[in-house]
Amino acid sequence: MPLSYRLHKELADEHDGAKRWGYRTLKAASLSAKGKSHDLENASTESKGEDWNKLPKLLAGKSIPRKKNVPEDLDWFDQEGMKQYSEMGDTSNTAQVHPYQFTTSMADLAVEAGAKVILGLVTAIDYTGPHGVKAVTYEDKGTKHIHTIPATEVILAAGPWTSHVWPDAPIEGTRAHSVVIEAETSPYAIFSEIELPANFKGTRHGNHVSPEMYARPDGTVYACGMLSIFS
């Protein structure tokens, strides 16, 4: 982890990662909380969204009791429902990137350095070569034509789809549902365990959920959770 953190920082410093792929340091924490039930279904059009506007940091002039050890700048998580807070990392050892912007920027930098990037769908890998691999066959994304290129080294970076390319890969995938919310928040990555209200409806995952929340520097928060088996 220290090596990864250092390399990401060096890369961002060299290629303006803060602007190109959303690199920044931030704090990371785990917390547990008890959820609240909001009856917005029966609210009037004028009043809908009123509870959302009552975020603690927006209640100017009112004293909000803070839980022990919870940082002052974590002002966008309901303090009343929070049960436990534990720091996992700080700006000296934790940073973030925007996954899509990072990977596409890496591809652009590789092209600038002389690499050729081909967008396509791998359909087969020929493992009959003397070093374990001989060629890769793929379908071109644009033309849909099938091509085979010789190879001596193949790096698989397909995430949860890796086993579809190499069945022997000991990788199992999970799927997460996610949303991106427009919100100006302090820089935190939050890993939570939330107890749902007794009258909560709409989930098949029992009475606890574990959403992850990543505040991004572009004024959004990426939230994901409700993991299930990937297929």
QUIHUVEN-V945159 format. One record per backbone hydrogen bond with DSSP energy under -0.5 kcal/mol. NH is the residue of the N-H (numbers start at 1). CO is the residue of the C=O. E is the energy in kcal/mol with one decimal. If there is no record, write none. Layout:
BEGIN
<<NH,CO,E> <NH,CO,E>>
END
This chain:
BEGIN
<<5,1,-2.7> <6,2,-2.3> <7,3,-2.7> <8,4,-2.4> <9,5,-2.0> <10,6,-2.5> <11,7,-2.4> <12,8,-2.5> <13,9,-2.7> <14,10,-2.0> <15,11,-2.0> <16,12,-0.7> <17,12,-2.3> <19,16,-0.9> <20,16,-2.5> <21,17,-2.3> <23,17,-1.9> <24,96,-1.4> <26,94,-1.6> <27,187,-1.8> <28,89,-2.2> <29,189,-2.4> <30,86,-2.8> <31,191,-2.0> <32,84,-2.0> <33,193,-2.1> <34,81,-2.6> <35,33,-0.5> <35,195,-3.3> <38,36,-0.5> <39,37,-0.5> <40,38,-1.6> <43,40,-0.9> <48,44,-1.7> <50,47,-2.3> <53,49,-1.6> <54,50,-0.5> <54,51,-1.1> <55,52,-0.6> <57,75,-1.1> <58,55,-2.2> <59,55,-0.5> <59,56,-1.5> <60,58,-1.8> <62,59,-1.8> <64,62,-0.5> <65,63,-0.6> <70,67,-1.6> <71,69,-0.5> <74,71,-1.1> <75,73,-1.8> <82,78,-0.7> <83,32,-3.1> <84,32,-1.7> <86,30,-2.6> <88,28,-2.9> <89,28,-1.9> <93,90,-1.8> <94,90,-1.5> <96,24,-2.4> <98,21,-2.8> <99,97,-0.7> <102,98,-3.0> <103,99,-2.5> <104,100,-2.3> <105,101,-1.8> <106,102,-2.4> <107,103,-1.9> <108,104,-2.2> <109,105,-2.6> <110,106,-2.1> <111,107,-2.1> <112,108,-2.2> <113,109,-1.3> <114,111,-1.6> <115,110,-2.7> <117,115,-0.5> <118,116,-0.5> <120,118,-0.7> <121,139,-2.4> <122,120,-0.6> <123,137,-2.7> <124,137,-1.7> <126,135,-2.7> <127,125,-0.7> <132,129,-1.6> <134,126,-3.5> <135,126,-1.0> <136,149,-2.5> <137,124,-3.0> <138,147,-2.8> <139,121,-2.6> <140,138,-0.6> <140,145,-3.0> <141,119,-2.6> <144,140,-1.9> <147,138,-2.8> <149,136,-2.6> <151,134,-2.5> <156,154,-0.6> <157,155,-0.6> <161,158,-2.2> <162,159,-1.9> <164,161,-1.7> <165,161,-0.9> <165,162,-1.1> <166,162,-2.9> <169,166,-2.4> <171,169,-2.1> <175,228,-2.5> <177,225,-1.9> <179,223,-2.5> <181,221,-2.8> <183,181,-0.7> <183,219,-1.8> <185,183,-0.8> <188,186,-1.0> <189,27,-2.3> <190,188,-0.5> <190,213,-3.2> <191,29,-2.6> <192,190,-0.6> <192,211,-1.9> <193,31,-1.7> <194,209,-3.1> <195,33,-2.8> <196,194,-0.6> <196,207,-2.8> <200,197,-1.9> <208,205,-0.7> <209,194,-2.1> <212,224,-2.9> <213,190,-2.7> <214,222,-3.1> <215,188,-2.4> <215,213,-0.5> <216,220,-3.1> <219,216,-1.2> <221,181,-2.4> <222,214,-2.7> <223,179,-2.7> <223,221,-0.6> <224,212,-2.2> <225,177,-1.9> <228,175,-1.6> <230,173,-1.8>>
END
